[in-house]
Amino acid sequence: MRSNAWWMSAAVSLVCASLLMAGCAGRVPRPSAEPAHPRCPLSAKLVPSCGTLLGVTSAVPSIDSLAGVEAAVGRRFDFVYRFHDINDVVPTAEERELAAGGTILHLTIDPRDFADPSGVVAWSDVAAGRYDDSLRRSARGIAKLPTSVFLTFDHEVDQTWKSALGSAADYRLAWRHVHDVFAKAGAANVVWVWVVMGWEPTFERALSLWPGNRYVDWISWEAYNQSGCQGATLDTTQYRSFAASFMPFYRWVHEHGPAAGMDPRKPIMISEAGTMRYPNDAEREARWYAGIPPLLRAHPQIKAVGLWDHSGSAALCDFRFDQSAATLASVRSVARVPWLNPLAPKA
């Protein structure tokens, strides 16, 4: 999401289930895990041999919140997206539990240091090894997990404000340094996912931040319909379909990526996808999600898509899909599409 203040706040309340569901007491049971022999087996780099993995960022980074949205949607998600600063304990106890249960983790380690009053870390400091102790701890923790893990260093690196963290060359050096620290620490189960916004004003900047084919396994960006929600009022004329949100950067990567040294044939992940809520027009939200499966089938290079079931930092930016019956029904229908169930059992 454009702003990630939600995961930085210590005052986050626990969500047990969606507002459409009855209240619950204690831990919400998660749907059963998929069998050991999936229809579309995963490669060592977590690429399904067919179809597209379906993931989610739940309203709160907890197993209970995840279980609530899984119960609402009616299936277990293939992967979950979680965010960390550079000094966090990675993985957490809950993330270890998720991995042990067969859920793929997508973890982001961002250059933030909450012990520092400024809260941010220069890329050059990361590249110089000043955070290696913390990175090695994370690498060793991830290496102990029973599954491979998607890992990102500094997601949405093309945000304009992040130019204050250093030059594009500084970022590339920092990414490569983090990659090498993990490799030397024995984290052979890490699959590297480079995540940018996929927002037109930052297309050129994004490609200048490409770390290199050797250091990246997946290319990822986001697909949002924001409808101007970060302003004072919602502008419904800015509505963009899922395809209109996703395709511009897809074309840019394929047309301009090679000149930046990028192999545009790498697997693609849509790390965050969602539409703003329209309290008076839930059918519009439902149509947005219904547009996901056709685009995925038309572009089989997209091997993973993560839904953003979360409110944003701005008051009007609410992307929760479980707040209206029509929208939730659409997401439930999308989640049942065979293309989005590659880990289902063989017929």
N, C-alpha and C positions, 0 to 999 in steps of 0.2 A: 504494500500500500504506500501511497506517496508519503504519508507520515506514519511513524511507528511509535508514537507516544504511548499507545496502549500497552505495549509490553515493557515499557520503561517504568510505568507507574506501579508503585508498591500497594496502591489502594484499589486493587482489582477484586471485585466480589465474585464468588464462585457461582457459576451457572450450572444447575443440575440437569435441566432439560429445556426444551424450547417452550415458548409461551403457549403453544398449541397443545402441549402435553400436560398431563396431570402432574401434580407435585410428587416428589419422591423423597424417600428417606434412606440414607446410607448410599453406598456405591451403586451406580446404575450399571446393570449387566450389559456387556458389549455383545453384539452378535457373534456367533461362533466364527473361528478362523477358517480360512479356506484350506482345502486338503493339500497334502504334500505333492500331488501330481496335477499341476494346473494345466489348463487347456493351452496356454501360451507361456511356456517356460521363460524365465528371466536369464539373461546373459550375466556374465560376471560384472558388467557395468549397469545392471538393473534395467536393461532394455528388454521389454517383452517381445517375444517372437511374432506376436500379432496383437492388434488392439492397442488400447491406451489405458495406463494406470489412472485411477481416480483417487485423488487425495483431498485433504481439507485442512484449513486453519480454523480451529474451533474458537468459539467466543472467548474462552479462557484457556490458557495452556495447561490443562489438567486432564486426567483420564476421565473424570466424571463428566466434564464438559464435552469431551469427545464422545463418550458413550451416549450422552443425551442426543447429540446431533445424529449419531449413527442409528439410534433407535427411531428418531423422527424420519430419517431417510429410508430405513429398512435394510441396511447392509453395513458391513464393515468396510471402511475406506482402506485402500491399499497403502497409502502413506499419509503422514501428518507433517506439517510444517511448523517448526519451532525456532525462536530467535534468542540469541545469546550475545552478551558483550564479551570482550576479549578476556576478561578475568573470571567469567562464570565457571562453575563446576559443570563440565560437559563430559558425558551425558548425565542428566539428573537421574535420581532413583526411578521416577516415573517413566523417563525415556528408556531406561534399561528394562523396565517391566514391559513397555510397549514392544521393544525389540524382541524380548524373550517370547512374546505372544505372537510374533510373526508380522507385526506392523513395521513397514519401512519408515525410517526417520529421514526427514529432510531438515538438517540443522544449519543455521546461519550463525557465523561468528563475526560480529561487527566490531569495527575499531572504536569502541566506546570503553571508557574506564570510569565506573561510578565512584571510585575512590579519588578521582581527580576532579577538582571543582569545575574545570572546563567541560568535563564529560566526554570529550572526543580525543582521539589518538591520531597523530599524524602518520600517514602511510610510511614515511621515511623511518619513523621509529620502529614500526613493525618490521620493515625490511632490514633494519640494523640489528635486529635480534633482541630488542629491549623487552619483548613480551614472550620470549621463547620458553621460559619456565612454565607459564600458563598454557601456552600452546602445546607443549610436550605433555602436560598433564591431560589435556583434552584428547590428544592423539592416543595416549595410552589407554584412556577410558574407552574411547571408541573402538580401539583395537580389540578390546575384550568382549565386544558385543557379538552375538551369534550370527548377525546378518550384516550385509553391506549397508552403507549409510550414504545418502546424498549429503554433500557438504558444500557450503558456499562461504567464501570470505567477502564480507561487505556487500550485502544485497542492495539493489537499487543504487549501484555505485555512480550512475550517471545523474543522480539528483544534482541540481545546480549548486546547492549549498556545499556539496562535498568537494568542490574545487578548493575549498579552504583547507582540506586535508593534505593537499599536495598536487603535484602534476600527474598527468596520465602515466608518465614514465615511473613516478614514485609508486603509483598503484600497481602497475604491472610487476614491479620488483617485489612489492609487498606480497602480492598473490603468490608469486613463484617461491618466495621465501617460506610462506606458510605451507605451501604444497610440499616443499622439501623437508621442512621440520616434521610434518606428519609422516612422510615416507621414511625418514631416518628413525622415527620412533616406532616403526613397525605397523602403522595403520594401513595395511594393505587392503582393508575393506572399505576404504573411502572412495566414493564416486564424486568427482568434482563437477559442480553445477555453477556456471557463471550466470548471474541474475541481474538483468537491467529492467528499466521500466517499460521500454518499448513505446515511448511517448515521442511524438514527432519532433518537438523542439530539441530533443537530446539525441537524435539518431546519430549524427556525426560524432558527437562526444562519446557515445556508447562504444562505437567501433574503435576509437582511439584507446579505449581501456581494455581491449582484448588481451588477455595474458599470454596467449600462444596456444596452438593446438596441442602441444605436448602436455600442457598443464590443465586442460579443460576436457571433460568427457561429454557434458551436455551443455546446450545453449538454452537459456531460459529468459522469458520476459512475461509481462502481465497483460491481461485483457479485462479492462473495466469499462462499464458505462457509468460515468460519474454525473452526467447531466448538470455540470456546473455546481455540484453540491458544496463545493468549498467556498462559494460566494454567500451573499446574504439571503438569497432566495433561490429556489430550485428552478432551473431553466430547462423545461421539458423539451424544448426545441433542439437541445444538444444531445438527444438520445442517440446512442450508437449501438448497433447490433453486436453480437459476439464476433461475427466475421469482420465487421468494420473496425472493431477494437483490436483484433489480432493481426489482420492481414498486412497493414502497412509496414510493420517492422519485419515481418516474414519476407516481404518482397525486398526490403532494404538489405537484409542479411544476404539474400541470394544474389542480389545485384552488386553490392558493394563490399560484402564480406571478404571475398578473395583478395581484393586490393589491400585490405587491412591485415592480411595474413591468416584469415579465418577460413576454416573448412566448413562451409555452410551445410554440409551433408550430415553433420553430427546430429544425434537425437535431440529433439526439441521438447522442452517442458514449459507449459504455461503454469508458472508457480502460483499465481493468484488470479482468480477469475470471479467476477461478480457484477451484479447490477445494483444500482441504487434502488431503494424502495420507493414505490409510488403509492402512498396510502389510499389514493382515490382511483387507482388503476393497476391493481395487482395483475391483471391479465397481461399488461405490458411486461412486467417482470417475468411472468411465466413464459412468454414468447422468447425472451432473451435466452433463458436456459434451454428452451427447446431447440435453439439454433446451434447448440454445442455439438451433438452427435453428427449432424451432416457435415460440418466443417472438418471434424476429426477424420471421418471416413474419406473425405476428399483429399486430405493431407496426412497420409500415414506416417510421415516423418515425426509427427507430434506423438510422442510416446508416453506423456504424462500430463495431466491437467489437475490443478488443485483449486477447489472452490474456497472462496473467502466468506466464511459465515461469521462476519464480524462488523461491528459499527466502526466508523472511521474517527479521525481526530476532530473533524469539523462536525458541528451539530447536525447538519442535514445529511451527512455521508453515512448512511446506514445500509449496509450490504447484507444484513442477515436474511437468509432465504427461508427461515422457518417461522416468519411472523405473519404470513397469510396462507390460507388454505390453498389458494390457486397456485402460488409460487412453490410451496412445498410439494404439492402434487406434481408439478412440472419437474422439480429436482428428483423426486422419487422415480418418475418415469425415465428420466435421463440415466439415473443410477442403475436401472434394470437393463439398459441397452447392452446386448452381448459385446459390442465393441469396447465398452467401458468395464468389462468384466473379464479381462485376460487371465486372471488367476483363478477363475472358476474351474471346477473339475472338468476333465475331458468327458465328452458325451459318451 
